[in-house]
Each structure stands twice: as structure tokens, then as C-alpha cells.
Amino acid sequence: PQVKAFVTQDIPLYHNLEMKHLPGADPELVLLSLRYEELERIPLSDMTREEINQLVQELGFYRKETPDAPVPEEFQFAPAKPLPILLPPQAPTTDGKTSPKWDKEERPDL
């Protein structure tokens, strides 16, 4: 009953959170990457509605006031985490320190 209340009453308030009903399957939260690759499965059967809401918010899902409320720009891709900054390969310099070494076509900032 706790999971059902979350599904029917709370999911519509979360941005980028979808419900897919699989008959006979235990309820679980499946986290996907931006490329829809499965990252993690979290069983929900033994959790209360409050615990599920807390978990979803800790994971970074944005909760709207109403189902049709606008989502602020900074939360459009939530809960996606920013991509890690790729550091350039390091090449030794004459003073023993390292400096970035880029190939001509390898400029991620362009």
C-alpha cells in the first residue's frame, strides 16, 4: 500500500521519473543513464512512502508543487549529474612540471 500511494500520488510530482507497470514484478526503482543504460536497481517493497520520497529526492529528482508546474531550467536534466571534467594528457616540461598536451583535434573546450 505504501508503494502504491507513492506511485499514484507522488510520481506525477517528480520531473524525469516515470512509472512502468510490470505485472507480477516486485516494485523497484531503476536508475538509467542519459543513454538509457541501467545503472542501478533499488527494491521498494519494504520501504514506506516517506522513505521512497526521501530516497528519490536524495538521488536528485526535482519535486514540483503540482504535476503541471514548470520545472526550473537548472533542473531540466535532473537528476543527471554533470559529466566529469576530462583532464588533458600530461606531458613533462623542461622544468620537470607537467603541462597539458593536446592533439590538434582533441580540444574538448571547442
Backbone as CSV, one residue per row, in Angstrom:
resi,resn,N_x,N_y,N_z,CA_x,CA_y,CA_z,C_x,C_y,C_z
1,PRO,0.817,-1.215,0.000,0.000,0.000,0.000,0.853,1.268,0.000
2,GLN,2.029,1.223,0.654,2.908,2.396,0.704,3.458,2.716,-0.689
3,VAL,3.910,1.687,-1.398,4.467,1.888,-2.736,3.368,2.351,-3.682
4,LYS,2.174,1.773,-3.550,1.060,2.158,-4.421,0.712,3.640,-4.233
5,ALA,0.710,4.109,-2.984,0.431,5.524,-2.722,1.512,6.397,-3.357
6,PHE,2.768,5.968,-3.262,3.850,6.727,-3.900,3.627,6.785,-5.413
7,VAL,3.324,5.636,-6.006,3.137,5.560,-7.456,1.985,6.449,-7.917
8,THR,0.851,6.359,-7.234,-0.327,7.098,-7.699,-0.316,8.571,-7.331
9,GLN,0.252,8.912,-6.174,0.162,10.292,-5.703,1.452,11.096,-5.844
10,ASP,2.608,10.444,-5.763,3.862,11.189,-5.742,4.605,11.216,-7.079
11,ILE,4.614,10.118,-7.804,5.367,10.094,-9.065,4.982,11.245,-9.990
12,PRO,3.694,11.592,-10.134,3.361,12.709,-11.026,4.009,14.046,-10.635
13,LEU,4.475,14.159,-9.398,5.103,15.409,-8.955,6.599,15.471,-9.286
14,TYR,7.191,14.358,-9.663,8.630,14.326,-9.909,8.940,14.472,-11.389
15,HIS,9.893,15.332,-11.681,10.362,15.542,-13.048,11.334,14.420,-13.416
16,ASN,11.188,13.870,-14.597,12.054,12.808,-15.134,11.948,11.497,-14.356
17,LEU,10.819,11.256,-13.740,10.584,9.985,-13.045,9.349,9.364,-13.680
18,GLU,9.497,8.166,-14.211,8.403,7.502,-14.901,8.067,6.184,-14.235
19,MET,6.821,5.804,-14.358,6.346,4.532,-13.814,6.075,3.601,-14.978
20,LYS,6.604,2.395,-14.906,6.290,1.352,-15.878,5.778,0.157,-15.100
21,HIS,4.544,-0.229,-15.364,3.926,-1.339,-14.644,4.315,-2.660,-15.304
22,LEU,4.895,-3.556,-14.516,5.235,-4.896,-14.981,4.457,-5.879,-14.110
23,PRO,3.400,-6.477,-14.649,2.565,-7.381,-13.856,3.386,-8.483,-13.187
24,GLY,3.166,-8.656,-11.897,3.834,-9.711,-11.141,5.225,-9.367,-10.645
25,ALA,5.795,-8.260,-11.089,7.150,-7.884,-10.676,7.103,-7.117,-9.360
26,ASP,8.109,-7.326,-8.521,8.229,-6.540,-7.296,8.584,-5.108,-7.675
27,PRO,8.045,-4.124,-6.957,8.353,-2.732,-7.308,9.814,-2.403,-7.024
28,GLU,10.435,-1.736,-7.987,11.814,-1.295,-7.815,12.040,-0.038,-8.619
29,LEU,12.996,0.746,-8.143,13.403,1.960,-8.826,14.593,1.580,-9.689
30,VAL,14.492,1.825,-10.994,15.573,1.515,-11.916,16.163,2.839,-12.385
31,LEU,17.434,3.048,-12.086,18.112,4.278,-12.482,18.812,4.045,-13.816
32,LEU,18.600,4.980,-14.750,19.171,4.871,-16.084,20.111,6.034,-16.360
33,SER,21.082,5.791,-17.218,21.992,6.854,-17.639,21.298,7.701,-18.708
34,LEU,21.962,8.766,-19.131,21.403,9.602,-20.196,21.207,8.798,-21.478
35,ARG,21.963,7.731,-21.628,21.850,6.857,-22.807,20.907,5.681,-22.546
36,TYR,20.138,5.758,-21.466,19.167,4.736,-21.079,19.822,3.390,-20.747
37,GLU,21.049,3.443,-20.280,21.718,2.239,-19.802,21.403,2.091,-18.324
38,GLU,21.112,0.875,-17.895,20.761,0.649,-16.497,21.976,0.861,-15.604
39,LEU,21.796,1.690,-14.570,22.865,1.975,-13.619,22.689,1.217,-12.315
40,GLU,21.435,1.141,-11.846,21.183,0.530,-10.539,19.704,0.189,-10.407
41,ARG,19.413,-0.852,-9.610,18.034,-1.230,-9.265,17.908,-1.192,-7.754
42,ILE,16.874,-0.502,-7.277,16.656,-0.370,-5.839,15.274,-0.932,-5.513
43,PRO,15.208,-2.030,-4.750,13.903,-2.602,-4.372,13.135,-1.628,-3.469
44,LEU,11.825,-1.523,-3.721,10.998,-0.584,-2.960,9.982,-1.277,-2.059
45,SER,9.815,-2.585,-2.178,8.749,-3.309,-1.461,8.718,-3.056,0.037
46,ASP,9.879,-3.006,0.678,9.926,-2.877,2.132,10.051,-1.431,2.610
47,MET,9.898,-0.478,1.709,10.060,0.928,2.082,8.708,1.586,2.274
48,THR,8.659,2.580,3.170,7.443,3.370,3.346,7.391,4.445,2.255
49,ARG,6.243,5.031,2.098,6.080,6.113,1.125,7.059,7.257,1.426
50,GLU,7.195,7.583,2.704,8.101,8.665,3.105,9.556,8.312,2.764
51,GLU,9.949,7.060,3.001,11.317,6.628,2.690,11.584,6.687,1.186
52,ILE,10.597,6.304,0.389,10.774,6.357,-1.070,10.917,7.808,-1.522
53,ASN,10.072,8.690,-0.987,10.173,10.113,-1.343,11.538,10.672,-0.954
54,GLN,12.002,10.316,0.232,13.314,10.800,0.681,14.418,10.286,-0.243
55,LEU,14.363,9.010,-0.596,15.358,8.413,-1.486,15.383,9.119,-2.837
56,VAL,14.215,9.303,-3.420,14.122,9.923,-4.745,14.685,11.340,-4.714
57,GLN,14.397,12.075,-3.647,14.923,13.435,-3.541,16.430,13.436,-3.302
58,GLU,16.916,12.485,-2.497,18.366,12.383,-2.279,19.096,12.034,-3.568
59,LEU,18.421,11.298,-4.449,19.014,10.951,-5.737,19.026,12.144,-6.695
60,GLY,18.318,13.205,-6.338,18.368,14.432,-7.134,17.169,14.689,-8.019
61,PHE,16.103,13.904,-7.880,14.914,14.168,-8.679,14.237,15.430,-8.167
62,TYR,13.766,16.255,-9.087,13.111,17.514,-8.735,11.626,17.266,-8.490
63,ARG,11.145,17.701,-7.321,9.724,17.547,-6.970,9.006,18.874,-7.196
64,LYS,7.971,18.827,-8.033,7.179,20.006,-8.352,6.063,20.174,-7.323
65,GLU,5.522,21.360,-7.234,4.400,21.623,-6.325,3.133,20.937,-6.824
66,THR,2.921,20.979,-8.133,1.777,20.320,-8.762,2.297,19.584,-9.994
67,PRO,1.559,18.573,-10.481,2.051,17.812,-11.626,2.353,18.644,-12.875
68,ASP,1.609,19.722,-13.079,1.831,20.525,-14.283,2.653,21.795,-14.022
69,ALA,3.251,21.909,-12.859,4.081,23.080,-12.543,5.330,23.087,-13.426
70,PRO,5.826,24.275,-13.776,7.042,24.342,-14.583,8.262,23.863,-13.791
71,VAL,9.243,23.374,-14.517,10.484,22.901,-13.915,11.563,23.952,-14.198
72,PRO,12.229,24.468,-13.160,13.284,25.457,-13.391,14.359,24.919,-14.333
73,GLU,14.943,25.814,-15.104,15.949,25.452,-16.105,17.058,24.570,-15.537
74,GLU,17.534,24.899,-14.330,18.660,24.153,-13.759,18.293,22.714,-13.387
75,PHE,16.995,22.393,-13.388,16.559,21.029,-13.056,16.017,20.262,-14.258
76,GLN,16.129,20.831,-15.461,15.578,20.180,-16.643,16.144,18.781,-16.861
77,PHE,17.424,18.589,-16.576,18.050,17.289,-16.781,18.251,16.528,-15.475
78,ALA,17.707,17.042,-14.375,17.853,16.382,-13.079,17.176,15.023,-13.144
79,PRO,17.727,14.036,-12.527,18.830,14.056,-11.582,20.187,13.794,-12.211
80,ALA,20.304,13.939,-13.535,21.580,13.661,-14.194,22.690,14.486,-13.561
81,LYS,23.790,13.846,-13.305,24.953,14.521,-12.737,25.762,15.123,-13.884
82,PRO,26.443,16.234,-13.644,27.279,16.792,-14.701,28.345,15.767,-15.106
83,LEU,28.672,15.785,-16.372,29.723,14.883,-16.834,31.038,15.265,-16.174
84,PRO,31.869,14.286,-15.830,33.151,14.627,-15.211,34.012,15.415,-16.194
85,ILE,34.769,16.334,-15.658,35.662,17.139,-16.492,36.837,16.257,-16.891
86,LEU,37.037,16.158,-18.173,38.155,15.343,-18.656,39.430,16.166,-18.612
87,LEU,40.406,15.665,-17.919,41.684,16.352,-17.849,42.537,15.933,-19.039
88,PRO,43.285,16.876,-19.603,44.111,16.529,-20.765,45.281,15.644,-20.356
89,PRO,45.832,14.901,-21.315,47.034,14.121,-21.007,48.155,15.072,-20.595
90,GLN,48.977,14.642,-19.674,50.053,15.500,-19.174,51.370,15.146,-19.862
91,ALA,52.115,16.173,-20.259,53.434,15.971,-20.863,54.458,16.697,-19.999
92,PRO,55.613,16.073,-19.741,56.622,16.744,-18.925,57.188,17.965,-19.656
93,THR,57.519,18.988,-18.884,58.151,20.185,-19.450,59.619,20.184,-19.040
94,THR,60.361,21.148,-19.563,61.801,21.190,-19.278,62.087,21.466,-17.815
95,ASP,61.135,22.094,-17.099,61.385,22.379,-15.684,60.906,21.246,-14.773
96,GLY,60.501,20.104,-15.364,60.092,18.960,-14.562,58.617,18.969,-14.196
97,LYS,57.914,20.081,-14.432,56.477,20.144,-14.158,55.726,19.587,-15.357
98,THR,54.474,19.328,-15.164,53.694,18.814,-16.290,52.767,19.890,-16.800
99,SER,52.500,19.836,-18.085,51.570,20.776,-18.697,50.639,19.993,-19.597
100,PRO,49.458,20.547,-19.875,48.521,19.824,-20.737,49.098,19.602,-22.120
101,LYS,48.853,18.429,-22.678,49.295,18.119,-24.032,48.063,17.723,-24.822
102,TRP,47.729,18.516,-25.825,46.548,18.251,-26.635,46.963,17.903,-28.050
103,ASP,46.301,16.948,-28.640,46.427,16.735,-30.070,45.623,17.829,-30.737
104,LYS,45.907,18.106,-32.013,45.237,19.214,-32.694,43.704,19.066,-32.709
105,GLU,43.208,17.839,-32.892,41.757,17.647,-32.933,41.163,17.350,-31.565
106,GLU,41.960,17.335,-30.536,41.499,16.912,-29.216,41.293,18.110,-28.284
107,ARG,40.391,19.002,-28.648,40.131,20.167,-27.824,38.694,20.108,-27.320
108,PRO,38.473,19.510,-26.145,37.096,19.373,-25.658,36.427,20.705,-25.358
109,ASP,37.223,21.764,-25.224,36.624,23.052,-24.897,36.150,23.802,-26.124
110,LEU,36.382,23.248,-27.322,35.969,23.924,-28.552,34.740,23.280,-29.140
